[in-house]
Amino acid sequence: MAFASGRLAARQALRVLAGEARDMSGYQRAVDRWLQPELTVSRRLQELFNFAPPPYVALMRRSEKFWLFFCHLIRGELTYLDFTRMIGPLRIALDAFASIAERRRLSRVERLTPLLRR
């Protein structure tokens, strides 16, 4: 993601320097269009992992397909959006469980915040 963001920023900076654009706002639009969907899926998967790491670890240990997907992901050969396409209708379950995990995390943070302010 960092490399992709850097390329988008450089492209927009070149447009600004060439007088084709007034500012870097095109960079924000490009991030919103090209990177944000990927970041959103990544965050959803992170919520699930943080909520319940053992199923992820078990899947990595027992499923060659899952392991290979993550190898391809790390090498930049596949994206998180590719993953959602690969799992098809299971994406609905992923979204539902990720939402539950996020709500639980936020409620824990909410309960702990007053303790930190003492």
Secondary structure as UniProt FT lines:
FT   HELIX           2..17
FT   TURN            18..19
FT   HELIX           25..30
FT   HELIX           31..35
FT   HELIX           36..51
FT   HELIX           53..62
FT   HELIX           64..74
FT   TURN            75..76
FT   HELIX           80..87
FT   TURN            88..89
FT   HELIX           90..116
//
